[in-house]
Amino acid sequence: PSDPSHAIASRQMRRWNGVLRFTLPSVTAVDEFLAASRLVVSATSFGGLRTSADRRARWGDAVPEGLLRLSAGIEDTDDLVADVLGALDSLH
């Protein structure tokens, strides 16, 4: 709600999208996260049924190396949350 675009988004969307972003400490951490996850796959674009992740820095975008965009798929919510949290917990 504190984001300047929140009011506009609230009027334009019935539901919020399933894309979120977070920044891990490094490229190595991103690789470890993806290797540890059973449900998240690396992707170059979103739109499929499976949960996918995209590391924008690999395309030369001016973002932190560990920035990861995650697009939620149709997996069971409890399974997906447990998988992502488990993959995050496994980072060294």
C-alpha positions, -999 to +999 in steps of 0.1 A: +000+000+000+029+025+005+041+021-031+031+051-052+016+028-079-005+008-055-037+028-060-035+025-098-027-012-096-057-017-073-080-001-098-065-020-128-062-055-114-087-079-099-059-101-085-022-094-079+001-113-102+022-142-092+056-126-099+079-115-071+115-106-069+141-110-042+179-106-041+202-133-030+238-126-020+254-137-052+252-156-085+264-187-066+235-183-041+211-182-071+226-213-085+224-231-051+188-220-047+177-233-081+197-266-075+180-271-041+145-264-054+123-293-066+097-271-081+113-239-094+130-241-128+153-215-145+136-198-174+142-170-199+105-160-200+074-165-179+039-177-188+041-215-183+023-236-157+054-244-137+070-220-112+100-204-129+128-181-120+148-156-141+181-140-131+180-107-150+217-099-145+227-127-169+211-107-197+232-076-189+204-058-171+217-032-146+205-051-115+223-069-086+239-102-096+217-121-071+184-105-082+159-133-090+124-129-104+101-157-095+068-165-114+045-187-094+030-216-113+000-238-106+017-261-080+000-267-047+006-235-026+017-254+005+042-275-016+055-244-034+060-224-002+077-253+015+100-259-015+111-222-018+117-219+019+136-251+019+158-240-010+164-206+008+173-224+040+198-246+021+220-216+010+254-215+025 
